[in-house]
C-alpha cells in the first residue's frame, strides 16, 4: 500500500520494495570514552561487543550490546550544546529502547543519582541523559507498540 505522501514515481510498488530489518546501531558522541563506559557498562549494565574492535578507526570508541542491537560510542567533539537542553528528553533528540520491566532500571538510576523524567503520556517510559547529555528513552515492551 502506498503512503498518501509517496509520489507515484517513488512508490515501492513501482521502485521495488525495501525491506528494513531493524536498527543495527545508534552512534553517540562522547567527550571521554572511560566516563561513558562507566555509565553505560557500570550503571546500565551493557556489555562491550568484543567482535567489533575499534582499533581501525581514527578515533577512540566502543561498541556496546543493547539487546540484539548496539550503541556505538565515539569519542569525538560534539557540536551540540551540553547546557540548555530540555529537562524532559522527550522534547529533544533521543534514542528509545525497550525493556521487559522498567522498575529495575528506575531503581538503578535512583541508586546512581541520575535524574530522569517519566513519559508525559502516562505510559511506562522514562527519559534520562548520559554524561554527555545524550538522551535515552526506555519504554516497557508491552506498552511499546
N, C-alpha and C positions, 0 to 999 in steps of 0.2 A: 504494500500500500504506500502510495506517495504522500509525503507530508505536504500540507497545503502550501507551505512556503518554498517547496522544492521546485525550481523551474523544470519544465519538462525535459530540457536538454541535459539536466543533471540528475534526473530521476533514476534510482537504482535499477528499475526495470529496463531502462534504456542503456545505461552505462555498464551494468553488471553489478552484482551485489557485493558489498564489502562486508566481510564477516569479522566483527570485532570479537576478540577472545577475553578481553578484560583489561585492567590496568596492570602493566608489568612492574612499574616502579614510579615513585614520586621523588623528584630531586629537591633537596632542601639545602640552602646555603647556611654555612655556619662560620663563625669567626675563630672558634677553637674546636678542633676535632675531639680533643680529650674531654672538654666540657660537654660537648654534645653526646659523646659516648657514655659519659657518666649519667646523663639524663635519660637517653633512650635505652641503654642497657641496664644501668643501675636502678633507675626509678621505674621505667616502664617494663623492663624485663625482656626487651628484644635481644636477639642474638645476631652476631655478625655472620654473614654468609661467607664461609671460607673459600667457596668455589668462585668468588668474584674478587680476586685480588685487585688492589688499587695501584700497583706499582708501575703500570704502563701509562698512567695519566699524568699530566703536568701539574697536578695539584694534589694535596692530601685529601683523603676521603675514605669512606667505608660504605659497604652495602649491608643493610640490616633486614632480616626477615620480619615481616609483619603479616602473619598468616601465610598464604601462598604468594603474596606479592612482596615488594621490597621498598625500603626507603633508601635513597642514595644521598648520603651526607657528603657535601662538597665544601671544603674549606677554601672559600673564595670571598672576595669583597662583596658585600651586599649593598646594592644601590637603593634599597628601600629604607626608610627611616625606622629606627627601633622605637623611638618615642612618638607619642601622639596617635598610636593605633587605637581602634575602637576597643573599649573594655570587653564587649561581647564579641567573641571571634566570629560569630555567625554574620556579622556585618563587615567582615574583612575576608581577604582571600584565605582559604583554609583547605585542608585535606581531611576527608572524612573516612573513617574506617569503622568496621563493625566488630562488636564483641558479643559473646553469648550472654554475659551478665556484666552490667556496668558497675555493680557495687564494689567488687574488689579493686577496680581501677580508681574509683572515687575514694576509697579508703587509702590507697597508696598515695594519691595526690595530697590528701589531707595530711598524712603522716610526713610527707616530704615538704609540706608547707607551700605547695604550688597552688596558686589561685586558679579558680575555674568558675565558669558560669553554666547554668543549666539552659537547655533549649527553651526558647521563649514560646515554642508551640505546645509545650507540655509533654512531648514525647520523651522517652528515656535517652537523653543525649546530653553530653557535656562538652564544653569548649575550654581549651587551655592553651597556653603558649610554651614553647621550648625556650631555652636561654637566649635564642637569637630572635625572638618574637614571631617565629613561625607558628601559625595557629593549627591545632589539631582538633577535629570534632570526632568524638567517639560515640557511636549510637548502638543501642542494644539491638541485636539482629532481628528478633521477631517484629520489631517496630520499624525496621529499616525500609522495607519496600512499600 
